[in-house]
Amino acid sequence: MKGVAANLENYLKYDSETIEDLMCNGLKIIQDKNAYRFAIDSVLLANFVKAKPKDRIIDLGTGSGVIALLLSAKTQAQEIVGLELEHEAAERAKRSVEMNGLKERVVIVEGDLKNATQIFGRENFSVVVSNPPYMRVEEGKISPDAAIAMARHEVTATLSDVVKAAAELLRFGGRFFMVYRTLRLADALWEMKNKALEPKTIRFIHPKTGSSPNLFLVMAQKGAGPGVEVLPPLVVYNDDGSYTEEILTIYGKVEN
């Protein structure tokens, strides 16, 4: 990372935009008060991803680019691509990349993940990452805001679409990292196995100790044999509502 640009305000386009500290290697991100804002699940996913210097990473549905930005600090991968369909989100992500001096490593592409192989070709990545929308279109109330609806509901891409794109983009032996809600655990594992992405590592995310998990992190490998390792649970909050020590470490608020 070459360092965050000095005049940060120059990267803001609207009065509703703010610059927030990602608390990781000095990274900053542009957020819009009126748009979908990233949550802790994206941060946990970025922390879960493992990549080597020669890996080529793509984040499907990158939104504001938070995962792509964090992966620039948390991995040594020399090329990280963020693919985003919604124009305003993609444009904000591009400005965040430039603001952080990361244009040589991180590229934001505006496009539909369902057309990913037409954009990038098949089997051109060794790592695929995604924090896809969790809810089917028939579940809950869909936001009247198109960008928020796209982020929360499967209005433009389903779980099957995301896994299919990952399978097509990955080289043999490549790894797919995803965060998803436990209510759809069976759906996610079935979709992966059905597309030759073998789940190898799972970690459940619990709001508090003793509570049921509401999210899970999973790594699946293309063409791998069966056998999955379940990691110790990740607990987000202490009983008093404060973050656990592991979450504080992930956020860079305590030393490892």
C-alpha positions in Angstrom: 0.0 0.0 0.0 1.4 3.4 -1.0 -0.5 5.3 1.6 -3.8 7.1 1.8 -4.1 10.3 -0.2 -3.7 13.5 1.8 -6.8 15.4 0.7 -9.4 12.8 1.4 -12.4 15.1 0.9 -11.5 15.3 -2.8 -12.7 11.7 -3.2 -16.2 12.5 -1.9 -18.8 13.1 -4.6 -22.0 13.6 -2.6 -22.9 15.4 0.7 -24.2 12.0 2.0 -20.8 10.3 1.7 -18.4 9.8 4.5 -14.9 8.4 4.9 -14.5 5.7 7.5 -11.5 4.1 9.0 -11.3 0.3 8.4 -8.9 0.0 11.4 -6.6 -2.1 9.2 -3.2 -0.9 7.9 -4.5 2.6 7.7 -7.2 1.8 5.1 -10.2 4.1 4.6 -13.4 3.5 2.8 -16.1 5.8 1.3 -19.6 5.0 2.5 -22.9 6.7 1.7 -25.4 7.3 4.5 -28.3 6.7 2.1 -27.0 3.4 0.6 -26.2 -0.1 1.8 -23.3 0.0 4.3 -21.1 -3.0 5.0 -21.5 -5.0 8.2 -19.4 -7.2 10.4 -20.0 -10.2 8.2 -17.8 -8.7 5.4 -15.0 -8.0 7.9 -15.2 -11.6 9.3 -15.1 -13.0 5.8 -12.0 -11.0 4.8 -10.3 -12.2 7.9 -11.2 -15.8 7.1 -9.7 -15.7 3.6 -6.2 -17.2 3.1 -4.2 -16.3 0.0 -0.6 -16.4 -1.2 1.4 -13.8 -3.2 0.7 -15.5 -6.5 -3.0 -16.0 -6.0 -5.4 -14.0 -8.1 -8.5 -13.1 -6.1 -12.0 -12.0 -7.2 -14.7 -10.7 -4.9 -18.2 -11.3 -6.4 -20.6 -8.6 -5.5 -18.0 -6.4 -3.9 -20.4 -3.5 -3.1 -18.4 -0.6 -1.6 -15.2 -2.7 -2.0 -14.7 -3.4 1.7 -13.6 -7.0 1.3 -11.3 -6.2 -1.7 -9.7 -3.4 0.4 -9.2 -5.5 3.5 -7.7 -8.4 1.5 -5.1 -6.0 0.2 -3.8 -5.7 3.8 -4.7 -9.2 5.1 -3.1 -11.1 2.2 -0.1 -10.8 -0.1 -2.0 -11.4 -3.2 -0.8 -9.1 -6.0 -4.1 -8.9 -7.9 -7.5 -8.4 -6.3 -10.6 -7.8 -8.4 -13.9 -6.6 -7.1 -17.0 -7.2 -9.4 -20.1 -5.1 -8.7 -23.3 -4.7 -10.7 -24.7 -1.6 -9.0 -23.2 1.5 -10.6 -23.0 3.9 -7.7 -21.5 1.2 -5.4 -18.9 0.3 -8.0 -18.0 3.9 -8.5 -17.6 4.5 -4.8 -15.4 1.4 -4.6 -13.2 2.7 -7.4 -12.7 6.0 -5.5 -11.9 4.1 -2.3 -9.2 2.1 -4.2 -7.7 5.3 -5.6 -7.9 7.1 -2.3 -5.9 4.3 -0.6 -3.3 4.2 -3.3 -4.1 0.6 -4.3 -4.8 1.0 -8.1 -1.8 -1.3 -8.8 -3.3 -4.2 -6.8 -7.0 -3.7 -6.6 -9.3 -3.3 -9.6 -13.0 -2.7 -9.4 -15.0 -3.9 -12.4 -18.7 -2.9 -13.0 -20.6 -6.0 -14.2 -23.0 -8.8 -13.5 -21.5 -11.9 -11.8 -23.8 -14.0 -13.9 -21.6 -12.8 -16.9 -18.3 -13.2 -15.0 -16.8 -15.8 -17.3 -17.6 -13.6 -20.3 -15.8 -10.7 -18.6 -12.8 -12.6 -17.2 -12.8 -16.0 -18.9 -13.0 -19.4 -17.3 -10.6 -20.7 -14.6 -8.6 -17.5 -14.4 -8.7 -17.1 -10.6 -7.2 -19.2 -7.7 -9.4 -17.6 -5.0 -13.0 -16.5 -5.2 -14.7 -14.6 -2.3 -18.3 -13.6 -1.8 -20.7 -12.2 0.7 -23.9 -12.8 -1.3 -27.4 -11.6 -0.4 -28.9 -13.9 2.2 -32.6 -13.7 1.5 -34.8 -15.2 -1.2 -37.1 -12.7 -2.9 -40.1 -14.2 -1.1 -38.6 -13.7 2.3 -39.2 -10.5 4.3 -39.8 -7.0 2.9 -37.7 -5.9 -0.1 -36.3 -2.4 0.3 -37.7 0.1 -2.2 -34.1 1.3 -2.7 -32.7 -0.8 -5.5 -29.1 -1.0 -4.2 -30.2 -2.0 -0.7 -32.6 -4.6 -2.2 -29.8 -6.1 -4.3 -27.5 -6.4 -1.3 -30.1 -8.1 0.9 -32.3 -10.1 -1.4 -31.7 -12.3 -4.4 -33.2 -9.9 -6.8 -30.3 -9.9 -9.3 -28.3 -13.0 -8.3 -29.3 -16.2 -6.4 -27.0 -18.4 -4.2 -26.9 -20.8 -7.2 -25.7 -18.0 -9.5 -22.9 -17.0 -7.1 -21.7 -20.6 -6.6 -21.9 -21.3 -10.4 -19.8 -18.2 -11.1 -17.3 -19.2 -8.5 -17.0 -22.7 -9.9 -16.5 -21.4 -13.4 -13.9 -18.7 -12.4 -11.8 -21.0 -10.3 -8.8 -23.0 -11.5 -8.7 -26.7 -10.4 -7.6 -26.7 -6.8 -8.8 -23.1 -6.3 -10.7 -22.0 -3.2 -14.0 -20.4 -2.7 -14.6 -18.4 0.5 -18.1 -17.3 1.5 -20.1 -16.1 4.5 -23.8 -17.0 4.7 -26.6 -17.5 7.1 -27.0 -20.9 8.9 -30.7 -21.1 7.9 -29.5 -21.9 4.4 -26.5 -24.0 5.3 -27.9 -27.1 3.6 -28.7 -25.1 0.4 -25.1 -23.7 0.4 -23.4 -27.0 0.8 -25.6 -28.7 -1.8 -24.9 -25.9 -4.3 -21.2 -26.2 -3.8 -21.0 -30.0 -4.0 -23.2 -29.9 -7.0 -20.7 -27.7 -8.8 -17.6 -29.7 -7.8 -16.7 -27.2 -5.0 -16.0 -29.5 -2.0 -16.6 -27.8 1.4 -13.4 -28.2 3.4 -13.6 -25.8 6.3 -16.6 -24.3 8.1 -16.7 -21.9 11.1 -19.9 -21.0 12.7 -20.5 -17.4 13.9 -22.5 -17.1 17.2 -23.9 -13.7 18.4 -23.1 -14.7 22.0 -21.7 -17.7 24.0 -24.5 -20.3 24.3 -26.6 -18.9 21.5 -27.2 -20.7 18.2 -25.1 -19.6 15.3 -26.7 -17.3 12.8 -23.9 -17.1 10.2 -21.2 -19.4 9.0 -17.9 -19.0 7.1 -17.0 -21.7 4.6 -14.1 -22.6 2.3 -14.7 -25.0 -0.5 -12.1 -26.3 -2.9 -12.6 -27.0 -6.6 -12.0 -30.7 -7.3 -11.1 -31.7 -3.8 -12.0 -35.0 -2.1 -14.6 -35.2 0.7 -13.9 -34.3 4.3 -14.7 -31.1 6.1 -13.1 -29.5 9.2 -15.3 -27.6 11.6 -13.3 -24.9 13.3 -14.0 -23.6 16.9 -17.0 -21.2 17.0 -16.5 -17.5 16.5 -18.4 -15.5 19.2 -19.1 -11.9 18.4 -20.4 -10.4 21.7 -19.7 -10.8 25.4 -22.7 -11.1 27.7 -22.5 -7.3 28.4 -22.8 -6.5 24.7 -19.2 -5.6 24.1 -17.1 -7.3 21.4 -15.2 -10.4 22.3 -11.4 -10.3 22.3 -11.2 -12.1 19.0 -13.5 -9.6 17.3 -11.5 -6.7 18.8 -8.3 -8.4 17.4 -9.9 -8.7 14.0 -10.8 -5.0 14.1 -7.3 -4.2 15.1 -8.2 -2.9 18.5 -6.0 -5.3 20.5 -2.6 -6.7 19.7 -2.4 -10.3 18.4 
